[in-house]
Amino acid sequence: MDNNKTAGSADKGGAEEKVVTAEVWGDYVNFKELLYSLAICTAGALGGYIIAPDTPPKPLFFGLAGVLIGFIICTIVFKPKRNLIYEEGND
């Protein structure tokens, strides 16, 4: 499930640092950031569920709103690390 990849760092004089990654839907993600994202979204969902009134549909909607807020926070905090290179071709 998880692979060890090394990434060169220009800040540290080219020293290699170990980055633990996990494969999620065919893409490699930083395992540490994945755990932080799961924790943030879980906290948002539970927070929304706990503060919701007890009438039947509201805990569901408040929990979903908490997950959406957690997702927005994660997209702001954790930027993509992928570099796309477009090449001109005959295809």
SULLIN-V9922 format. One line per field, one symbol per residue. phi: phi as a letter, one per 40 degrees, with the letter a starting at -180 (. if undefined). psi: psi as a letter, one per 40 degrees, with the letter a starting at -180 (. if undefined). burial: I if it has 16 or more other C-alpha atoms within 10 Angstrom, else O. Layout:
BEGIN
phi = ???
psi = ???
burial = ???
END
This chain:
BEGIN
phi = .bbcbbbcbccbggccbcbcbbcbfgbcbccccccccccccccccccccccccccdccdccccccccccccccccccbccbcbcbcbcacc
psi = diihiihihddffeihihhhiihhfeihihddddddddddddddddddddeiieideddddddddddddddddddddhiiehhhhhhhie.
burial = OOOOOOOOOOOOOOOOOOOOIIOOOOOIIIIOOIOOIOOIIIIIIIIIIOOIOOOOOOIOOIIIIIIOIIIOOIOOOOOOOOOOOOOOOOO
END
